[in-house]
Amino acid sequence: MFKILEKKQLSNDVFYMKIEAPEIAKNRKAGQFVIVQIDLNFGERIPLTIADANAEEGWVVLVFQAVGATTFKLSQKNAGDELAAMLGPLGTPSVVEKKDGPVVIVGGGIGVAPCYPIVQAHKAIGNKVIVVIAARNKDLLIMEDEMRAAADELIVMTDDGSAGRQGVSTVPVQEMCESQCPPAEVIAIGPPIMMKFVAKTTQPFGVPTTVSLNTIMIDGTGMCGGCRVTVGGETKFVCVDGPEFDAHKVDWDNMMMRMKSFKGRETEDNHKCRVGLSH
């Protein structure tokens, strides 16, 4: 069992949980994730990226959005409760290397959370890190204080201009690519459509761009094939070959089509959970 040590609500339907998991905390690296199962007898296994960890104190942080039945049930757990199973760390860690120019890390919505350990890792080896965080409005921004403390520069973007600059995340990315000191690398994590357009923005400038994909996933070991994506014309499995890939080689349209497979069921199950709780 994995005990929940702390729980916070960061924004509408987005939750922060600090969970006791000493072995995972000791072995995790930036960019890796875990598979969580709330109940051993019933319920699905869900992939969640590790947003922070402390090896000495033996905890990891998961940040998630309550969008389906399982994430909604997870959001109802509180400090002191336990999770039945948590497998990890899984996935290939982020490639973190010393760069001559700035590393620009772009987080959209809940994608800001998995950016955090990557920011920390790049800062730890001496890279200049510029972080762009984006959301529809100020109420949906998360981890702004943490990013401001960790990065050399933070740019906040909101669709409606209620915080930071008005506009989408690709606006400052375009500006930096056109500047006299373009990024040595851009890393983007967030909704697929956001990552797709970040890739389209950087490609004409030849700026290496990495994305972290969060596809449909069941076992997390490459056996089920549910997380398959096409990258550079080849089939890859996000859980073992990723989750990070060259953004310019991802078949975005195919990936986004596959991710809609269970969208209706996910929404329906979430609604049933909320109605059941209200009764």
Solvent accessible surface area in square Angstrom, and as a share of the most:
residue,aa,sasa,rsa
1,M,152,0.68
2,F,48,0.20
3,K,85,0.36
4,I,0,0.00
5,L,70,0.35
6,E,60,0.27
7,K,56,0.24
8,K,87,0.37
9,Q,111,0.49
10,L,53,0.26
11,S,13,0.08
12,N,105,0.54
13,D,36,0.19
14,V,10,0.05
15,F,19,0.08
16,Y,34,0.13
17,M,1,0.00
18,K,39,0.17
19,I,0,0.00
20,E,78,0.35
21,A,2,0.01
22,P,77,0.48
23,E,110,0.49
24,I,9,0.05
25,A,4,0.03
26,K,125,0.53
27,N,76,0.39
28,R,58,0.21
29,K,123,0.52
30,A,13,0.10
31,G,5,0.04
32,Q,16,0.07
33,F,8,0.03
34,V,0,0.00
35,I,3,0.02
36,V,0,0.00
37,Q,28,0.12
38,I,27,0.14
39,D,62,0.32
40,L,114,0.57
41,N,123,0.63
42,F,162,0.68
43,G,57,0.55
44,E,97,0.43
45,R,79,0.29
46,I,16,0.08
47,P,25,0.16
48,L,19,0.10
49,T,38,0.22
50,I,3,0.02
51,A,1,0.00
52,D,29,0.15
53,A,13,0.10
54,N,46,0.23
55,A,59,0.45
56,E,173,0.77
57,E,119,0.53
58,G,6,0.06
59,W,32,0.11
60,V,0,0.00
61,V,3,0.01
62,L,1,0.00
63,V,11,0.06
64,F,3,0.01
65,Q,72,0.32
66,A,5,0.04
67,V,65,0.37
68,G,6,0.06
69,A,21,0.17
70,T,11,0.06
71,T,15,0.08
72,F,13,0.06
73,K,107,0.45
74,L,1,0.00
75,S,2,0.02
76,Q,77,0.34
77,K,51,0.22
78,N,82,0.42
79,A,60,0.46
80,G,44,0.42
81,D,55,0.28
82,E,80,0.36
83,L,0,0.00
84,A,13,0.10
85,A,30,0.23
86,M,12,0.05
87,L,80,0.40
88,G,22,0.21
89,P,33,0.21
90,L,28,0.14
91,G,19,0.18
92,T,65,0.38
93,P,45,0.28
94,S,16,0.11
95,V,104,0.60
96,V,41,0.23
97,E,95,0.43
98,K,130,0.55
99,K,50,0.21
100,D,163,0.84
101,G,18,0.17
102,P,8,0.05
103,V,0,0.00
104,V,0,0.00
105,I,0,0.00
106,V,0,0.00
107,G,1,0.01
108,G,4,0.04
109,G,25,0.24
110,I,57,0.29
111,G,4,0.04
112,V,2,0.01
113,A,1,0.01
114,P,17,0.11
115,C,0,0.00
116,Y,29,0.11
117,P,3,0.02
118,I,1,0.01
119,V,0,0.00
120,Q,63,0.28
121,A,26,0.20
122,H,0,0.00
123,K,73,0.31
124,A,88,0.68
125,I,72,0.36
126,G,48,0.47
127,N,2,0.01
128,K,107,0.45
129,V,0,0.00
130,I,12,0.06
131,V,0,0.00
132,V,0,0.00
133,I,1,0.00
134,A,12,0.09
135,A,11,0.09
136,R,160,0.58
137,N,44,0.23
138,K,115,0.49
139,D,99,0.51
140,L,36,0.18
141,L,20,0.10
142,I,5,0.03
143,M,22,0.10
144,E,55,0.25
145,D,110,0.57
146,E,70,0.32
147,M,0,0.00
148,R,130,0.47
149,A,91,0.71
150,A,23,0.18
151,A,14,0.11
152,D,72,0.38
153,E,78,0.35
154,L,25,0.12
155,I,26,0.13
156,V,14,0.08
157,M,0,0.00
158,T,0,0.00
159,D,70,0.36
160,D,78,0.40
161,G,32,0.30
162,S,51,0.33
163,A,24,0.18
164,G,60,0.58
165,R,103,0.38
166,Q,128,0.57
167,G,18,0.17
168,V,82,0.47
169,S,4,0.02
170,T,24,0.14
171,V,56,0.32
172,P,1,0.01
173,V,0,0.00
174,Q,68,0.30
175,E,80,0.36
176,M,27,0.12
177,C,8,0.05
178,E,106,0.47
179,S,51,0.33
180,Q,188,0.84
181,C,84,0.50
182,P,60,0.38
183,P,8,0.05
184,A,28,0.22
185,E,18,0.08
186,V,0,0.00
187,I,7,0.03
188,A,0,0.00
189,I,12,0.06
190,G,17,0.16
191,P,64,0.40
192,P,32,0.20
193,I,90,0.46
194,M,27,0.12
195,M,4,0.02
196,K,31,0.13
197,F,95,0.39
198,V,0,0.00
199,A,4,0.03
200,K,108,0.46
201,T,18,0.10
202,T,0,0.00
203,Q,96,0.43
204,P,106,0.67
205,F,81,0.34
206,G,59,0.57
207,V,8,0.04
208,P,79,0.50
209,T,4,0.02
210,T,27,0.16
211,V,0,0.00
212,S,13,0.08
213,L,4,0.02
214,N,97,0.50
215,T,10,0.06
216,I,48,0.25
217,M,14,0.06
218,I,95,0.48
219,D,26,0.13
220,G,2,0.02
221,T,70,0.41
222,G,22,0.21
223,M,165,0.74
224,C,57,0.34
225,G,10,0.10
226,G,16,0.16
227,C,1,0.00
228,R,106,0.39
229,V,4,0.02
230,T,41,0.24
231,V,13,0.08
232,G,50,0.48
233,G,70,0.67
234,E,101,0.45
235,T,83,0.48
236,K,61,0.26
237,F,62,0.26
238,V,0,0.00
239,C,2,0.01
240,V,69,0.40
241,D,64,0.33
242,G,1,0.01
243,P,8,0.05
244,E,32,0.15
245,F,19,0.08
246,D,59,0.31
247,A,1,0.00
248,H,51,0.23
249,K,117,0.49
250,V,12,0.07
251,D,59,0.31
252,W,20,0.07
253,D,91,0.47
254,N,51,0.26
255,M,2,0.01
256,M,37,0.17
257,M,124,0.55
258,R,59,0.21
259,M,58,0.26
260,K,144,0.61
261,S,74,0.48
262,F,127,0.53
263,K,112,0.48
264,G,55,0.52
265,R,155,0.57
266,E,57,0.25
267,T,84,0.49
268,E,86,0.38
269,D,32,0.17
270,N,15,0.08
271,H,114,0.51
272,K,120,0.51
273,C,27,0.16
274,R,88,0.32
275,V,60,0.35
276,G,49,0.47
277,L,111,0.55
278,S,89,0.58
279,H,182,0.81
